Amino acid sequence: MRRPLARMRQNLERAIGAHGPSDTMHEQVECAIEDLDAALEIFSSLLKLAQLESGAWNNEMEPLDPARLLESVLEPYRSVIEDNGQRLETEIIPACPTVIGYPVLLRQAFSNLIENAVRHTPDQTTITATIMLSDKTITIEIADNGPGIPDEAMLRVFDRFVRLDTSRTHDGNGLGLTMVKAVVQLHRGTIVLSHNNPGVRCIVKLPIEI
């Protein structure tokens, strides 16, 4: 399915580059390309999700520092948060124990959580990223004081294609938190959402030794 969609996208790009298309046709082709990109993104996400849930992810685990990983994910968002009129606060332990995991997957999971907080909250919102240590568990928490999520939606947000009809709703394919949960479970961790009064707290717990 991915290859036919990719070929269709290439053909549409060639159509844009052809001589003499009208402004209306040009706009229609660009809209079609955007729709194809969205379809390709959903397909890629579903494929990766299927690999994670079936245990077919074949990459090797390696030691990693979750604090440094989170810091590297946060860095490109700092200017975006500032431009949005939001505020970022961090509380990360200085000597974070190493965990064994998949850096690429955890990076994507952290990025999805931060992206949710940035995109689904208004200006003047404070976004907080915290890493704490307790027993043999690393706790990563991404919180905000935005509009929050209704009680009845708290459990559904991890389901596929769920997009809430609230003030937090934003363009997306409804697979972001589903992917995050699959990544966390692959690392034998847990993820829960809770109220931040106001806002939302997303709490991820990862074992130091897997």
TILUM-903180 format. One line per field, with one value per residue: chain; residue in three letters; x, y, z of N, C-alpha, C, O in turn. Coordinates in steps of 0.2 Angstrom, whole numbers, plus 2048, in hexadecimal, padded with zeros to 3 digits. Each point is the difference from the previous one (the first is absolute). Layout:
BEGIN
cadena	A / ...
residuo	ALA / ...
npx	X / ...
npy	Y / ...
npz	Z / ...
capx	X / ...
capy	Y / ...
capz	Z / ...
cpx	X / ...
cpy	Y / ...
cpz	Z / ...
opx	X / ...
opy	Y / ...
opz	Z / ...
# end
This chain:
BEGIN
cadena	A / A / A / A / A / A / A / A / A / A / A / A / A / A / A / A / A / A / A / A / A / A / A / A / A / A / A / A / A / A / A / A / A / A / A / A / A / A / A / A / A / A / A / A / A / A / A / A / A / A / A / A / A / A / A / A / A / A / A / A / A / A / A / A / A / A / A / A / A / A / A / A / A / A / A / A / A / A / A / A / A / A / A / A / A / A / A / A / A / A / A / A / A / A / A / A / A / A / A / A / A / A / A / A / A / A / A / A / A / A / A / A / A / A / A / A / A / A / A / A / A / A / A / A / A / A / A / A / A / A / A / A / A / A / A / A / A / A / A / A / A / A / A / A / A / A / A / A / A / A / A / A / A / A / A / A / A / A / A / A / A / A / A / A / A / A / A / A / A / A / A / A / A / A / A / A / A / A / A / A / A / A / A / A / A / A / A / A / A / A / A / A / A / A / A / A / A / A / A / A / A / A / A / A / A / A / A / A / A / A
residuo	MET / ARG / ARG / PRO / LEU / ALA / ARG / MET / ARG / GLN / ASN / LEU / GLU / ARG / ALA / ILE / GLY / ALA / HIS / GLY / PRO / SER / ASP / THR / MET / HIS / GLU / GLN / VAL / GLU / CYS / ALA / ILE / GLU / ASP / LEU / ASP / ALA / ALA / LEU / GLU / ILE / PHE / SER / SER / LEU / LEU / LYS / LEU / ALA / GLN / LEU / GLU / SER / GLY / ALA / TRP / ASN / ASN / GLU / MET / GLU / PRO / LEU / ASP / PRO / ALA / ARG / LEU / LEU / GLU / SER / VAL / LEU / GLU / PRO / TYR / ARG / SER / VAL / ILE / GLU / ASP / ASN / GLY / GLN / ARG / LEU / GLU / THR / GLU / ILE / ILE / PRO / ALA / CYS / PRO / THR / VAL / ILE / GLY / TYR / PRO / VAL / LEU / LEU / ARG / GLN / ALA / PHE / SER / ASN / LEU / ILE / GLU / ASN / ALA / VAL / ARG / HIS / THR / PRO / ASP / GLN / THR / THR / ILE / THR / ALA / THR / ILE / MET / LEU / SER / ASP / LYS / THR / ILE / THR / ILE / GLU / ILE / ALA / ASP / ASN / GLY / PRO / GLY / ILE / PRO / ASP / GLU / ALA / MET / LEU / ARG / VAL / PHE / ASP / ARG / PHE / VAL / ARG / LEU / ASP / THR / SER / ARG / THR / HIS / ASP / GLY / ASN / GLY / LEU / GLY / LEU / THR / MET / VAL / LYS / ALA / VAL / VAL / GLN / LEU / HIS / ARG / GLY / THR / ILE / VAL / LEU / SER / HIS / ASN / ASN / PRO / GLY / VAL / ARG / CYS / ILE / VAL / LYS / LEU / PRO / ILE / GLU / ILE
npx	804 / 807 / 802 / 7F8 / 800 / 807 / 7FC / 7F9 / 805 / 804 / 7F9 / 7FD / 807 / 7FF / 7F8 / 803 / 805 / 7F6 / 803 / 802 / 807 / 7F6 / 7FD / 7F8 / 803 / 804 / 7F8 / 7FB / 806 / 800 / 7F6 / 801 / 806 / 7FA / 7F9 / 805 / 801 / 7F7 / 7FD / 806 / 7FC / 7F6 / 801 / 804 / 7F9 / 7F9 / 804 / 801 / 7F7 / 7FF / 806 / 7FC / 7F7 / 804 / 802 / 7F9 / 7FD / 802 / 7FA / 80B / 7FE / 7FB / 80B / 7F9 / 804 / 7FA / 808 / 809 / 7FD / 7FF / 80A / 804 / 7FB / 805 / 80A / 7FF / 7FF / 80B / 806 / 800 / 806 / 80B / 803 / 802 / 80B / 806 / 7FB / 80A / 7FA / 809 / 7FD / 80A / 7FC / 805 / 7FC / 800 / 7F9 / 808 / 7FD / 7FA / 807 / 7F6 / 80B / 803 / 801 / 809 / 808 / 800 / 805 / 80B / 805 / 800 / 808 / 80B / 803 / 800 / 809 / 808 / 800 / 803 / 80A / 7F8 / 7FD / 80B / 800 / 7FC / 80A / 7FA / 80A / 7FA / 80A / 7F9 / 805 / 7FD / 805 / 7F8 / 7FD / 7FF / 802 / 7FA / 804 / 7F7 / 805 / 7F5 / 802 / 802 / 7FE / 80A / 800 / 7F8 / 7F9 / 7F7 / 805 / 7FE / 7F5 / 7F8 / 803 / 7FD / 7F6 / 7FF / 808 / 807 / 7F6 / 807 / 7F7 / 80C / 7FF / 7FE / 7F5 / 805 / 803 / 7F9 / 809 / 803 / 809 / 7FD / 7F5 / 7FA / 802 / 7FB / 7F5 / 7FD / 800 / 7F8 / 7F7 / 801 / 7FD / 7F7 / 7FD / 802 / 7F6 / 803 / 7F5 / 805 / 7F8 / 7FF / 7F6 / 7FE / 7F8 / 80A / 7FC / 80A / 7F9 / 80A / 7FC / 80A / 7FE / 803 / 7FA / 806
npy	7FA / 7FB / 7F5 / 7F8 / 7FD / 7F7 / 7F5 / 7FB / 7FC / 7F6 / 7F8 / 7FD / 7F9 / 7F5 / 7FA / 7FD / 7F6 / 7FB / 7FE / 80B / 7FC / 7FB / 80B / 801 / 801 / 80A / 808 / 800 / 805 / 80C / 804 / 800 / 809 / 80A / 802 / 804 / 80B / 806 / 801 / 808 / 80A / 802 / 803 / 80A / 808 / 802 / 806 / 80B / 806 / 801 / 808 / 80A / 803 / 803 / 80B / 806 / 804 / 802 / 809 / 803 / 7F8 / 80A / 7FE / 802 / 809 / 7FA / 7FF / 7F8 / 7F6 / 7FE / 7FD / 7F5 / 7F9 / 800 / 7FA / 7F7 / 7FA / 7FE / 7FD / 7F5 / 7FA / 800 / 7F9 / 7F5 / 803 / 7F8 / 7F9 / 803 / 7F8 / 803 / 7F5 / 804 / 7F6 / 805 / 7FB / 803 / 7FB / 7F9 / 805 / 7F7 / 804 / 803 / 801 / 7F8 / 7F6 / 7FD / 7FD / 7F6 / 7F7 / 7FF / 7FB / 7F5 / 7FB / 7FE / 7F7 / 7F6 / 7FD / 7FC / 7F5 / 7F9 / 805 / 804 / 809 / 802 / 7FB / 7FC / 802 / 7F7 / 804 / 7F7 / 803 / 7F7 / 802 / 7F7 / 801 / 7F9 / 809 / 7FE / 809 / 7FB / 80A / 7FC / 80A / 7FF / 80A / 7F8 / 800 / 7FD / 7F9 / 800 / 803 / 806 / 80A / 801 / 7FC / 807 / 807 / 7F8 / 804 / 7F6 / 806 / 7FE / 804 / 804 / 7FC / 801 / 804 / 7F6 / 801 / 7F6 / 809 / 7F8 / 7FA / 807 / 804 / 80A / 804 / 800 / 808 / 80A / 801 / 802 / 80B / 807 / 800 / 807 / 80B / 7FA / 806 / 809 / 7FE / 80A / 7FE / 80A / 7FF / 808 / 7FD / 801 / 7FD / 801 / 7F7 / 803 / 7F7 / 804 / 7F6 / 805 / 7F6 / 800 / 7F9 / 800
npz	800 / 807 / 7FD / 802 / 80A / 803 / 7FD / 807 / 809 / 7FF / 801 / 80A / 806 / 7FD / 806 / 80A / 800 / 801 / 7F5 / 804 / 808 / 7FF / 7FF / 7F9 / 7F5 / 7FD / 7FE / 7F6 / 7F8 / 800 / 7FB / 7F5 / 7FC / 800 / 7F7 / 7F6 / 7FF / 7FD / 7F5 / 7FA / 801 / 7FA / 7F5 / 7FD / 800 / 7F7 / 7F7 / 800 / 7FD / 7F5 / 7FB / 800 / 7FA / 7F6 / 803 / 7FA / 80B / 7F5 / 800 / 7FD / 808 / 804 / 802 / 809 / 7FB / 808 / 808 / 800 / 803 / 80B / 806 / 7FF / 808 / 80B / 7FF / 7FA / 80A / 802 / 7F7 / 7FF / 807 / 7FD / 7F8 / 805 / 802 / 7FA / 807 / 7FE / 804 / 804 / 7FF / 7FE / 801 / 809 / 809 / 7F5 / 808 / 800 / 7F6 / 803 / 7F8 / 7FE / 7FE / 7F9 / 804 / 804 / 7F9 / 7FB / 805 / 801 / 7F7 / 800 / 806 / 7FD / 7F9 / 806 / 805 / 7F9 / 7FD / 809 / 7FF / 807 / 7FA / 801 / 7F6 / 80A / 7FA / 804 / 801 / 800 / 806 / 800 / 80A / 7FA / 80A / 7FE / 806 / 7F5 / 806 / 7F8 / 803 / 7FB / 803 / 802 / 7FD / 7F9 / 7F5 / 7FE / 809 / 7F7 / 809 / 7FD / 802 / 80A / 803 / 800 / 808 / 808 / 801 / 7FB / 7FB / 809 / 7FD / 807 / 804 / 7FF / 80A / 804 / 7FF / 7FC / 7F9 / 7FB / 802 / 808 / 7FB / 800 / 802 / 7F7 / 7F9 / 802 / 7FE / 7F5 / 7FD / 803 / 7FA / 7F7 / 804 / 7FB / 7F7 / 806 / 7FD / 805 / 7FF / 800 / 808 / 7F9 / 7FB / 7F5 / 7F9 / 7FA / 805 / 7FC / 803 / 7FF / 7FF / 804 / 7FB / 80B / 807 / 7F7
capx	7FC / 804 / 803 / 7FC / 7FE / 806 / 801 / 7FA / 803 / 805 / 7FC / 7FD / 805 / 801 / 7FA / 801 / 806 / 7FF / 7FE / 7F9 / 7FA / 7FC / 801 / 7FB / 802 / 805 / 7FE / 7FD / 805 / 803 / 7FC / 800 / 806 / 7FF / 7FC / 804 / 805 / 7FC / 7FF / 806 / 802 / 7FC / 802 / 807 / 7FE / 7FD / 805 / 805 / 7FC / 7FF / 806 / 801 / 7FB / 801 / 807 / 804 / 805 / 807 / 806 / 803 / 800 / 807 / 7FF / 7FF / 7FE / 7FA / 800 / 803 / 7FB / 7FA / 802 / 801 / 7FA / 7FD / 803 / 7FD / 7F9 / 800 / 7FE / 7F9 / 7FC / 800 / 7FD / 7F9 / 7FE / 7FF / 806 / 803 / 804 / 803 / 803 / 803 / 805 / 806 / 804 / 7FA / 802 / 800 / 7FB / 801 / 7FA / 800 / 800 / 7FC / 7F9 / 7FF / 800 / 7F9 / 7FB / 801 / 7FF / 7F8 / 7FD / 801 / 7FC / 7F9 / 800 / 801 / 7FB / 7F9 / 7FF / 801 / 805 / 800 / 800 / 806 / 801 / 805 / 803 / 803 / 802 / 801 / 802 / 7FD / 802 / 803 / 7FC / 801 / 7FA / 800 / 7FA / 7FF / 7F9 / 7FE / 7FB / 7FB / 7F9 / 7FE / 7FC / 7FB / 801 / 7FE / 804 / 806 / 802 / 7FF / 805 / 805 / 7FD / 802 / 7FC / 7FC / 801 / 7FB / 7FC / 800 / 805 / 806 / 800 / 804 / 801 / 804 / 7FD / 7FD / 804 / 806 / 801 / 800 / 807 / 804 / 7FF / 803 / 807 / 801 / 7FF / 805 / 805 / 7FD / 7FE / 7F9 / 7FE / 7F9 / 7FF / 7FC / 7FF / 805 / 7FC / 7FD / 804 / 801 / 806 / 801 / 806 / 803 / 804 / 804 / 804 / 807 / 803 / 7FA
capy	806 / 806 / 802 / 803 / 807 / 804 / 801 / 805 / 806 / 802 / 802 / 806 / 805 / 801 / 804 / 807 / 803 / 800 / 806 / 802 / 7FF / 806 / 801 / 7FC / 7FA / 800 / 7FF / 7F9 / 7FB / 800 / 7FE / 7F9 / 7FE / 800 / 7FA / 7FA / 800 / 7FE / 7F9 / 7FD / 801 / 7FC / 7F9 / 7FF / 7FF / 7F9 / 7FB / 800 / 7FE / 7F8 / 7FD / 801 / 7FC / 7F8 / 7FE / 7FF / 806 / 7FC / 804 / 7FE / 805 / 802 / 805 / 807 / 805 / 803 / 807 / 803 / 7FF / 805 / 807 / 801 / 801 / 806 / 806 / 803 / 803 / 806 / 806 / 7FF / 802 / 807 / 804 / 7FF / 803 / 7FB / 800 / 7F9 / 7FF / 7F9 / 7FE / 7FA / 7FE / 801 / 7FA / 7FB / 7FA / 7FE / 7FB / 7FC / 801 / 802 / 807 / 803 / 7FF / 804 / 807 / 802 / 800 / 806 / 805 / 800 / 803 / 808 / 803 / 800 / 806 / 806 / 801 / 800 / 805 / 807 / 804 / 801 / 7F9 / 7FD / 7F9 / 7FE / 7F9 / 7FE / 7F9 / 7FE / 7F9 / 7FD / 7F8 / 7FE / 803 / 807 / 803 / 806 / 803 / 806 / 802 / 806 / 803 / 802 / 7FE / 7F9 / 7FB / 7FE / 7F9 / 7FA / 7FF / 7FF / 7F9 / 7FF / 803 / 7FB / 7FC / 802 / 804 / 804 / 807 / 802 / 806 / 805 / 806 / 7FE / 7FD / 803 / 7FB / 7FB / 7FA / 7FD / 7FA / 803 / 7FD / 7F9 / 7FF / 801 / 7FA / 7FA / 801 / 7FF / 7F9 / 7FC / 800 / 7FE / 806 / 802 / 807 / 802 / 807 / 802 / 807 / 804 / 805 / 7FD / 7FD / 7F8 / 7FD / 7FA / 7FD / 7FA / 7FD / 7FB / 7FC / 801 / 7FA / 7FC
capz	800 / 800 / 7FA / 7FC / 803 / 7FF / 7F9 / 7FF / 802 / 7FB / 7F9 / 802 / 800 / 7F9 / 7FD / 802 / 7FD / 7F9 / 7FE / 7FF / 804 / 803 / 807 / 803 / 800 / 804 / 807 / 801 / 801 / 806 / 806 / 7FF / 803 / 807 / 802 / 800 / 805 / 806 / 800 / 801 / 807 / 804 / 7FE / 803 / 807 / 802 / 7FF / 806 / 806 / 7FF / 802 / 808 / 803 / 7FE / 802 / 7FA / 7FF / 800 / 802 / 806 / 805 / 802 / 806 / 7FE / 805 / 7FE / 801 / 7FA / 7FB / 800 / 7FF / 7F9 / 7FC / 802 / 7FE / 7FB / 801 / 804 / 7FD / 7FE / 806 / 802 / 7FB / 802 / 806 / 806 / 804 / 802 / 806 / 801 / 806 / 7FE / 805 / 7FD / 7FF / 7FF / 7FE / 7FA / 7FE / 7FA / 7FC / 7F9 / 800 / 7FB / 802 / 806 / 7FD / 7FD / 805 / 804 / 7FB / 7FF / 806 / 800 / 7FA / 802 / 805 / 7FD / 7FB / 802 / 805 / 7FE / 803 / 807 / 804 / 802 / 7FF / 804 / 7FF / 807 / 801 / 807 / 801 / 806 / 800 / 7F9 / 7FB / 7FD / 7FF / 7FB / 801 / 7FC / 803 / 7FE / 804 / 7FB / 801 / 803 / 7FC / 804 / 803 / 7FC / 7FA / 803 / 7FD / 7F8 / 7FC / 7FE / 7FB / 7FA / 7FD / 804 / 800 / 805 / 7FE / 806 / 7FE / 7FE / 7F9 / 7FB / 7FB / 801 / 7FE / 805 / 802 / 804 / 807 / 7FF / 7FE / 807 / 805 / 7FD / 801 / 807 / 802 / 7FD / 805 / 806 / 805 / 801 / 7FF / 802 / 800 / 806 / 800 / 803 / 804 / 7F9 / 7FB / 800 / 802 / 7FD / 805 / 7FD / 804 / 7FC / 805 / 7FE / 7FD / 7FC
cpx	804 / 803 / 7FC / 7FE / 806 / 801 / 7FA / 803 / 805 / 7FD / 7FD / 805 / 802 / 7FB / 801 / 806 / 7FF / 7FE / 7F9 / 7FB / 7FC / 801 / 7FB / 803 / 806 / 7FE / 7FD / 805 / 804 / 7FC / 800 / 806 / 800 / 7FC / 804 / 805 / 7FD / 7FF / 806 / 802 / 7FC / 803 / 807 / 7FF / 7FD / 805 / 805 / 7FC / 7FF / 806 / 802 / 7FB / 801 / 807 / 805 / 806 / 807 / 806 / 803 / 7FF / 807 / 7FF / 7FF / 7FE / 7FA / 800 / 803 / 7FB / 7FB / 803 / 801 / 7F9 / 7FD / 803 / 7FD / 7F9 / 801 / 7FE / 7F9 / 7FC / 801 / 7FC / 7F8 / 7FD / 7FF / 807 / 802 / 804 / 802 / 803 / 802 / 806 / 807 / 804 / 7FA / 803 / 7FE / 7FA / 802 / 7FA / 802 / 800 / 7FC / 7F9 / 7FF / 800 / 7F9 / 7FB / 800 / 7FE / 7F8 / 7FD / 801 / 7FC / 7F9 / 7FF / 801 / 7FB / 7F9 / 7FE / 801 / 806 / 7FF / 800 / 807 / 801 / 806 / 803 / 805 / 803 / 802 / 803 / 7FD / 801 / 804 / 7FC / 802 / 7F9 / 801 / 7F9 / 800 / 7F9 / 7FF / 7FA / 7FB / 7F9 / 7FE / 7FC / 7FA / 801 / 7FE / 804 / 807 / 803 / 800 / 806 / 805 / 7FE / 802 / 7FB / 7FB / 802 / 7FB / 7FD / 800 / 805 / 807 / 801 / 805 / 801 / 805 / 7FD / 7FD / 804 / 806 / 801 / 7FF / 807 / 804 / 7FF / 803 / 808 / 802 / 7FF / 805 / 806 / 7FE / 7FE / 7F9 / 7FF / 7F9 / 800 / 7FC / 7FF / 806 / 7FD / 803 / 806 / 801 / 807 / 801 / 806 / 802 / 805 / 804 / 804 / 808 / 803 / 7FA / 802
cpy	806 / 802 / 803 / 808 / 804 / 802 / 806 / 807 / 803 / 802 / 807 / 806 / 802 / 805 / 808 / 803 / 800 / 807 / 802 / 7FE / 806 / 800 / 7FB / 7F9 / 7FF / 7FF / 7F9 / 7FB / 801 / 7FD / 7F8 / 7FD / 800 / 7FA / 7F9 / 7FF / 7FE / 7F8 / 7FC / 800 / 7FB / 7F8 / 7FE / 7FF / 7FA / 7FA / 7FF / 7FD / 7F9 / 7FD / 800 / 7FB / 7F8 / 7FE / 7FF / 805 / 7FC / 804 / 7FE / 805 / 802 / 805 / 807 / 804 / 803 / 807 / 804 / 7FF / 805 / 807 / 801 / 801 / 807 / 806 / 803 / 803 / 806 / 806 / 800 / 802 / 807 / 804 / 7FF / 804 / 7FB / 801 / 7F8 / 800 / 7F8 / 7FF / 7F9 / 7FE / 801 / 7F9 / 7FB / 7FA / 7FE / 7FA / 7FC / 801 / 802 / 807 / 803 / 800 / 805 / 807 / 802 / 800 / 807 / 806 / 801 / 803 / 807 / 803 / 801 / 806 / 807 / 802 / 801 / 804 / 807 / 803 / 801 / 7F9 / 7FF / 7F9 / 7FD / 7F9 / 7FF / 7F8 / 7FF / 7F9 / 7FE / 7F8 / 7FF / 803 / 807 / 802 / 806 / 803 / 807 / 802 / 807 / 803 / 803 / 7FE / 7F9 / 7FC / 7FD / 7F9 / 7FA / 7FF / 7FE / 7F9 / 800 / 803 / 7FC / 7FC / 803 / 805 / 805 / 807 / 803 / 806 / 805 / 806 / 7FE / 7FD / 804 / 7FB / 7FA / 7F9 / 7FB / 7F9 / 802 / 7FC / 7F8 / 7FE / 800 / 7FA / 7FA / 800 / 7FF / 7F9 / 7FB / 800 / 7FE / 805 / 801 / 807 / 801 / 807 / 802 / 808 / 804 / 806 / 807 / 7FD / 7F8 / 7FF / 7F9 / 7FD / 7FA / 7FE / 7FA / 7FC / 802 / 7FA / 7FC / 7F9
cpz	800 / 7F9 / 7FB / 802 / 7FE / 7F9 / 7FE / 802 / 7FB / 7FA / 801 / 800 / 7F8 / 7FD / 802 / 7FC / 7F8 / 7FE / 7FF / 804 / 803 / 807 / 804 / 800 / 804 / 807 / 802 / 800 / 806 / 806 / 7FF / 803 / 808 / 803 / 800 / 805 / 807 / 800 / 801 / 807 / 805 / 7FE / 804 / 808 / 802 / 7FF / 806 / 806 / 800 / 802 / 807 / 803 / 7FF / 803 / 7FA / 7FF / 801 / 802 / 807 / 806 / 802 / 806 / 7FE / 806 / 7FF / 801 / 7FA / 7FA / 800 / 7FF / 7F9 / 7FC / 802 / 7FC / 7FA / 801 / 804 / 7FC / 7FD / 806 / 801 / 7FB / 801 / 806 / 806 / 804 / 802 / 806 / 800 / 807 / 7FF / 805 / 7FD / 7FE / 7FF / 7FE / 7F9 / 7FF / 7FA / 7FB / 7F9 / 800 / 7FB / 802 / 806 / 7FE / 7FD / 805 / 804 / 7FB / 800 / 806 / 801 / 7FB / 802 / 804 / 7FC / 7FB / 802 / 806 / 7FD / 803 / 808 / 804 / 802 / 7FF / 804 / 7FE / 806 / 7FF / 807 / 800 / 807 / 800 / 7FA / 7FA / 7FE / 7FF / 7FC / 800 / 7FB / 802 / 7FD / 804 / 7FB / 801 / 803 / 7FB / 805 / 803 / 7FC / 7FA / 802 / 7FD / 7F9 / 7FC / 7FE / 7FA / 7F9 / 7FD / 804 / 800 / 804 / 7FD / 806 / 7FD / 7FF / 7F9 / 7FB / 7FB / 802 / 7FE / 805 / 802 / 804 / 806 / 800 / 7FF / 807 / 804 / 7FE / 802 / 808 / 802 / 7FD / 805 / 807 / 805 / 800 / 7FE / 802 / 7FF / 806 / 7FF / 803 / 803 / 800 / 7FC / 801 / 802 / 7FC / 803 / 7FD / 805 / 7FC / 805 / 7FE / 7FE / 7FD / 7FF
opx	7FF / 800 / 801 / 800 / 7FF / 802 / 802 / 7FE / 800 / 802 / 800 / 7FF / 802 / 802 / 7FF / 800 / 804 / 7FE / 7FC / 7FA / 804 / 802 / 802 / 800 / 801 / 803 / 801 / 800 / 801 / 803 / 800 / 800 / 803 / 802 / 7FF / 802 / 803 / 801 / 800 / 803 / 803 / 800 / 800 / 803 / 802 / 800 / 801 / 803 / 800 / 800 / 802 / 803 / 7FF / 802 / 805 / 803 / 802 / 805 / 7FC / 800 / 805 / 7FB / 803 / 7FE / 800 / 7FC / 7FD / 800 / 7FE / 7FC / 7FF / 800 / 7FC / 7FD / 7FF / 7FE / 7FB / 7FD / 7FD / 7FB / 7FB / 7FD / 7FC / 7FA / 7FD / 805 / 7FC / 804 / 7FD / 802 / 7FD / 804 / 800 / 803 / 7FE / 805 / 7FC / 7FF / 804 / 7FA / 805 / 7FB / 7FC / 7FC / 7FB / 7FD / 7FE / 7FB / 7FB / 7FC / 7FD / 7FB / 7FB / 7FD / 7FD / 7FB / 7FC / 7FD / 7FC / 7FB / 804 / 804 / 7FB / 800 / 805 / 7FB / 805 / 7FC / 804 / 7FC / 804 / 7FE / 800 / 7FE / 805 / 800 / 801 / 7FC / 803 / 7FB / 804 / 7FB / 805 / 7FD / 7FD / 7FE / 7FB / 7FF / 802 / 804 / 804 / 800 / 804 / 806 / 804 / 801 / 804 / 803 / 801 / 7FA / 7FB / 806 / 7FA / 803 / 7FA / 802 / 804 / 805 / 7FF / 7FF / 805 / 7FA / 7FE / 7FD / 804 / 805 / 803 / 802 / 804 / 804 / 803 / 803 / 804 / 804 / 802 / 804 / 804 / 801 / 7FC / 804 / 7FC / 804 / 7FC / 803 / 802 / 803 / 802 / 806 / 7FB / 805 / 7FB / 806 / 7FC / 804 / 7FD / 803 / 801 / 804 / 7FB / 7FD
opy	805 / 806 / 805 / 804 / 806 / 806 / 804 / 805 / 806 / 805 / 804 / 805 / 806 / 804 / 804 / 806 / 803 / 804 / 7FB / 801 / 805 / 7FB / 7FE / 7FC / 7FB / 7FC / 7FE / 7FB / 7FA / 7FD / 7FD / 7FB / 7FB / 7FD / 7FC / 7FB / 7FC / 7FD / 7FA / 7FB / 7FD / 7FC / 7FB / 7FC / 7FC / 7FB / 7FB / 7FC / 7FC / 7FB / 7FB / 7FD / 7FC / 7FA / 7FD / 800 / 7FE / 7FD / 7FE / 806 / 7FC / 802 / 802 / 7FD / 805 / 804 / 805 / 805 / 803 / 804 / 806 / 803 / 803 / 805 / 806 / 804 / 804 / 804 / 805 / 804 / 803 / 805 / 805 / 801 / 802 / 803 / 7FC / 804 / 7FC / 805 / 7FB / 804 / 7FD / 800 / 7FC / 7FF / 802 / 7FC / 803 / 7FF / 7FF / 803 / 805 / 805 / 803 / 805 / 805 / 805 / 803 / 805 / 805 / 804 / 804 / 806 / 805 / 804 / 804 / 806 / 804 / 800 / 801 / 7FD / 800 / 800 / 801 / 7FC / 804 / 7FB / 803 / 7FC / 804 / 7FC / 803 / 7FD / 802 / 7FC / 804 / 7FD / 805 / 7FC / 804 / 7FD / 804 / 7FC / 805 / 7FF / 7FF / 801 / 7FF / 7FC / 7FB / 7FB / 7FE / 7FF / 7FC / 7FE / 802 / 7FC / 806 / 7FF / 802 / 801 / 800 / 805 / 801 / 800 / 803 / 7FE / 806 / 7FA / 802 / 801 / 7FB / 7FC / 7FC / 7FD / 7FD / 7FB / 7FC / 7FD / 7FC / 7FB / 7FC / 7FD / 7FB / 7FB / 802 / 800 / 7FC / 804 / 7FC / 804 / 7FC / 803 / 7FE / 804 / 803 / 800 / 7FD / 803 / 7FC / 803 / 7FB / 803 / 7FC / 804 / 800 / 801 / 7FF / 7FC
opz	7FD / 7FF / 7FD / 7FC / 7FE / 7FE / 7FC / 7FC / 7FF / 7FD / 7FC / 7FD / 7FF / 7FC / 7FC / 7FE / 7FD / 804 / 7FE / 7FE / 801 / 804 / 805 / 805 / 804 / 804 / 805 / 804 / 803 / 804 / 805 / 803 / 803 / 805 / 804 / 803 / 804 / 805 / 803 / 802 / 804 / 805 / 803 / 803 / 804 / 804 / 802 / 804 / 805 / 803 / 803 / 805 / 805 / 7FF / 801 / 7FA / 806 / 801 / 804 / 7FE / 7FF / 802 / 7FB / 805 / 7FB / 7FD / 7FE / 7FC / 7FB / 7FC / 7FD / 7FB / 7FB / 7FF / 800 / 7FC / 801 / 803 / 800 / 7FF / 802 / 801 / 7FE / 801 / 805 / 7FE / 801 / 801 / 7FE / 803 / 801 / 801 / 7FA / 7FB / 804 / 7FC / 7FD / 805 / 7FC / 802 / 7FE / 801 / 801 / 7FF / 800 / 803 / 801 / 800 / 801 / 803 / 7FF / 800 / 801 / 801 / 7FE / 800 / 802 / 800 / 7FD / 803 / 7FC / 803 / 802 / 806 / 7FC / 802 / 800 / 7FF / 802 / 7FD / 803 / 7FC / 805 / 7FB / 7FE / 7FB / 805 / 7FC / 802 / 7FE / 801 / 7FF / 7FE / 803 / 801 / 806 / 802 / 7FA / 806 / 7FD / 7FF / 7FD / 7FC / 7FE / 7FD / 7FB / 7FB / 7FD / 800 / 801 / 7FE / 801 / 7FE / 7FD / 802 / 7FB / 7FE / 7FE / 800 / 801 / 803 / 7FE / 7FF / 803 / 802 / 802 / 804 / 803 / 801 / 803 / 804 / 802 / 801 / 804 / 803 / 800 / 805 / 806 / 7FD / 800 / 7FF / 800 / 803 / 7FC / 805 / 804 / 805 / 802 / 803 / 7FE / 801 / 800 / 7FF / 803 / 7FD / 805 / 7FA / 7FB / 803 / 7FE
# end
